[in-house]
Amino acid sequence: MELPEGCVVLRVAENLGGGLETGCVLWTAGCMLMGLCASGALDQLLGAHVLELGSGTGLVGLAVASRGALSLCNYNNDNNNNNGSNSSSADRLLERPVFRVTLTDREPAVLENLRHNLSATAALAAPRGTSEATTLVEVCQLEWSQPDLKSLPAQKIDVVVGADIVYDAEAIPGLTSLLRQLLRPRGTAKHALVAQMVRNEATFEKLQEALTAEGLVWDFPDLSPDAWAFAESWKRCGNDYASCLLSRVVLLRIMPAPEVVVQQVRVEELNQPMMESSVPMSSPQESERCLTL
């Protein structure tokens, strides 16, 4: 994975014969989200603690962690060389380096493969001459329908990410309910970034309806054509690339809906008609950011 600060090698093992094909293989949406991360287009959309849902092989989460680790190393080196006097390129590129990434999935076999891939990614090991890694990465089990959020790290979650986590409609209720718990004000995350292959328009519409029902809104981040072109170059790594040539990958930024302020007017005598000088009843106005490609 080539980055502006250097090159990182991600070692990701797939398990095609383990009976968990959806969780142990690379999918196109995940490859593209990894490409967007590597391009630097998502730097300002991430945070100090990133939680990945449905990590699968861990490609996306490991890419996020590796980018944060390399940026932080270069940032520290530049600061040491400059005695902290000048703003380095890494500092400008990544104002808030990713310090922690939590990879989550449900199945034990997927979690085992995740841990293997994490240990194989040398970029996340402690740098030479130090005792601690620059970015802490953990693997945790998380069941969407009955999530045990106390099992996650205590550090507040800044951003949630996920790739191709809505394979069929059955997963939607659990996912949207979990997002509602993780996002503000119930949780601490400011938004979720979800890359999704739209294989079935009806399923995608159900996802949008479920998000609305949970009080969530979404938009499509305005990323540069160069970032998308770089992400497109990784599409062929996905196992479903050949079968999804006519499908599209979208990147959703999911957020809590803006608070609606409702002005309540007290009517003293309901049985009498309102006079012209009375204050009219106001209706709540909701503003939603919903864009379509």
C-alpha positions in Angstrom: 0.0 0.0 0.0 1.8 3.2 -1.2 1.3 6.2 1.0 2.6 9.8 0.7 4.8 9.1 3.7 6.1 5.8 2.5 5.1 2.2 1.7 3.3 -0.2 3.9 2.9 -4.0 3.3 -0.4 -5.4 4.5 -0.5 -9.2 4.8 -4.1 -10.5 4.6 -4.9 -14.2 4.6 -8.2 -15.4 3.1 -10.0 -18.6 4.1 -12.0 -19.7 1.1 -12.7 -23.2 2.3 -13.6 -22.5 5.9 -17.3 -22.3 5.5 -17.3 -18.5 6.3 -16.8 -17.2 2.8 -18.4 -13.8 3.4 -16.2 -13.1 6.4 -12.8 -14.5 5.3 -12.4 -13.1 1.7 -11.7 -9.8 0.2 -14.7 -7.9 -1.3 -14.6 -5.1 -3.8 -16.1 -2.4 -1.5 -13.5 -3.1 1.1 -10.7 -2.9 -1.4 -12.0 0.4 -2.6 -12.3 1.8 0.9 -8.8 0.7 1.6 -7.7 2.5 -1.6 -9.5 5.7 -0.4 -7.7 5.4 2.9 -4.3 4.9 1.2 -5.0 8.0 -1.1 -5.3 10.2 2.0 -8.8 11.3 1.1 -10.2 10.1 4.4 -7.6 11.6 6.7 -9.8 14.5 7.9 -12.8 12.1 8.3 -11.0 9.8 10.7 -10.2 10.2 14.4 -8.0 9.0 17.3 -10.0 5.8 17.8 -11.6 4.1 14.8 -14.0 1.1 15.3 -14.5 -1.2 12.3 -17.7 -3.2 12.0 -17.7 -6.5 10.2 -14.0 -6.4 9.8 -13.7 -9.8 7.9 -10.1 -10.1 6.8 -9.3 -6.7 8.5 -8.1 -5.1 5.3 -9.8 -1.7 5.9 -9.0 -1.5 9.6 -5.4 -2.5 9.1 -5.0 0.0 6.3 -6.4 2.8 8.6 -4.1 1.7 11.4 -1.0 1.4 9.2 -1.6 4.8 7.7 -2.0 6.3 11.1 1.1 4.5 12.4 3.3 5.6 9.5 2.1 9.2 9.7 2.7 9.3 13.4 6.2 7.9 13.1 7.1 10.5 10.5 5.5 13.2 12.5 7.5 12.3 15.5 10.7 12.1 13.5 10.1 15.4 11.9 9.4 17.0 15.2 12.6 15.5 16.7 14.7 16.8 13.7 13.1 20.2 13.8 12.9 20.4 17.6 9.1 20.8 17.2 9.6 24.2 15.6 8.1 23.6 12.2 4.9 22.0 11.0 5.8 18.8 9.1 4.0 17.5 6.0 2.7 14.6 8.0 1.3 17.0 10.6 -0.5 18.9 7.9 -1.7 15.7 6.2 -3.0 14.0 9.4 -3.8 16.5 12.1 -5.2 13.8 14.3 -3.2 10.5 13.7 -5.1 7.3 14.3 -3.8 6.0 17.6 -6.2 3.1 18.1 -8.2 0.8 15.8 -10.6 -1.8 17.1 -11.5 -4.6 14.6 -14.8 -6.4 15.3 -16.7 -9.4 13.9 -19.0 -12.1 15.2 -17.7 -15.6 14.2 -14.8 -17.1 16.1 -13.1 -18.4 12.9 -13.2 -14.9 11.4 -11.8 -13.4 14.6 -9.0 -16.0 14.6 -8.1 -15.0 11.0 -8.2 -11.4 12.0 -5.7 -11.9 14.7 -3.4 -13.8 12.2 -3.6 -10.9 9.7 -2.9 -8.4 12.5 0.2 -10.2 13.6 1.4 -10.5 10.0 1.2 -6.8 9.4 4.7 -5.6 10.4 3.9 -1.9 10.0 1.8 -2.2 13.2 4.6 -3.7 15.3 6.7 -1.6 17.6 9.3 0.5 15.7 12.9 -0.5 16.0 14.4 0.8 19.2 11.0 1.3 20.9 9.0 -0.9 23.2 5.5 0.1 22.1 3.7 0.3 18.8 2.6 3.7 17.6 -1.0 2.5 16.9 -2.8 0.1 19.1 -5.0 -2.4 17.2 -7.3 -4.8 19.0 -9.7 -7.6 17.8 -13.0 -7.9 19.6 -16.1 -10.0 19.2 -19.3 -8.0 18.5 -22.8 -9.3 17.8 -24.9 -6.7 16.2 -28.3 -7.9 17.4 -27.2 -8.1 21.0 -24.1 -6.0 21.2 -22.0 -6.0 24.4 -20.5 -2.6 24.1 -18.8 -3.0 27.5 -16.5 -5.5 25.8 -15.0 -2.8 23.6 -12.0 -0.7 24.7 -12.9 2.0 27.2 -11.4 4.8 25.1 -14.1 6.8 23.4 -14.8 5.9 19.8 -14.4 8.8 17.3 -15.4 7.2 14.0 -17.0 4.0 12.9 -16.1 2.4 9.6 -17.3 -0.6 7.6 -17.2 -2.1 4.1 -19.8 -4.2 2.4 -21.6 -4.9 5.7 -25.1 -5.1 4.3 -24.9 -8.2 2.2 -28.6 -8.9 2.6 -31.6 -7.2 4.2 -31.6 -9.4 7.3 -28.5 -7.6 8.6 -30.0 -4.2 8.3 -32.0 -3.9 11.6 -29.1 -5.0 13.8 -26.7 -2.7 12.0 -28.8 0.4 12.1 -29.7 -0.1 15.8 -26.0 -0.6 16.6 -25.0 2.6 14.7 -27.6 4.5 16.7 -26.0 3.3 19.9 -22.4 4.1 18.7 -23.2 7.6 17.3 -23.8 10.7 19.3 -25.6 11.5 21.5 -26.0 7.9 22.8 -22.4 7.1 21.9 -19.3 9.1 21.2 -18.7 8.6 17.4 -19.3 11.7 15.2 -20.1 9.6 12.1 -19.8 6.3 10.4 -18.1 5.8 7.0 -19.6 2.8 5.2 -18.5 1.6 1.7 -21.3 -0.5 0.2 -21.6 -2.4 -3.0 -25.1 -1.8 -4.3 -26.0 -5.2 -5.7 -29.7 -4.8 -5.1 -31.5 -1.5 -5.2 -34.3 -2.7 -3.0 -31.9 -3.7 -0.2 -30.1 -0.4 -0.5 -33.5 1.4 -0.1 -34.3 -0.7 3.0 -31.0 0.4 4.5 -31.9 4.0 3.9 -35.4 3.6 5.4 -33.9 1.8 8.5 -31.4 4.6 9.0 -34.2 7.2 8.9 -36.3 5.2 11.3 -33.3 5.2 13.8 -33.1 9.0 13.5 -29.9 8.9 11.4 -29.1 10.9 8.2 -26.4 10.4 5.6 -24.6 12.0 2.8 -21.9 11.2 0.3 -18.5 12.8 1.2 -17.1 15.0 -1.6 -13.9 13.3 -2.5 -11.6 14.2 -5.3 -11.7 12.4 -8.7 -8.1 11.4 -8.1 -9.0 9.7 -4.8 -11.8 7.7 -6.5 -9.5 6.8 -9.5 -6.9 5.5 -7.0 -9.6 3.5 -5.2 -10.8 2.1 -8.5 -7.4 0.7 -9.2 -7.9 -1.7 -6.2 -11.3 -3.0 -7.4 -9.8 -6.1 -9.1 -8.6 -7.4 -5.8 -12.2 -8.1 -4.7 -13.4 -11.7 -5.2 -16.8 -10.3 -6.4 -15.2 -7.9 -8.9 -16.1 -10.0 -12.0 -19.7 -10.6 -10.9 -20.4 -7.0 -9.9 -19.2 -5.1 -13.0 -22.6 -3.5 -13.4 -22.9 -2.6 -9.7 -21.6 0.5 -8.0 -19.8 1.2 -4.8 -21.0 4.1 -2.7 -19.4 5.7 0.4 -22.0 6.8 3.0 -21.2 9.1 5.8 -23.9 8.3 8.4 -24.6 10.8 11.2 -27.2 11.6 13.9 -30.0 13.8 12.6 -29.9 17.4 13.6 -31.9 18.2 16.7 -35.3 19.6 15.9 -36.4 22.5 18.0 -40.1 22.5 18.4 -41.8 25.7 19.7 -44.7 24.8 21.9 -47.5 27.4 22.2 -49.9 27.1 25.1 -53.5 27.8 24.2 -55.4 28.8 27.3 -58.9 28.2 26.1 -59.1 25.4 23.6 -62.9 25.8 23.2 -62.6 29.3 21.9 -61.3 30.2 18.4 -57.9 31.7 18.2 -57.8 35.4 17.7 -55.8 37.0 14.9 -53.4 38.4 17.4 -52.7 34.9 18.8 -49.4 33.2 18.1 -49.9 30.5 15.5 -49.0 26.9 16.3 -45.6 26.1 14.8 -44.9 22.8 13.1 -41.5 21.1 13.5 -39.1 21.5 10.6 -36.6 18.8 10.0 -33.5 19.3 7.9 -31.8 16.2 6.4 -28.7 16.0 4.4 -29.5 13.3 1.9 -27.7 13.4 -1.4 -27.8 10.9 -4.3 -25.1 10.1 -6.7 
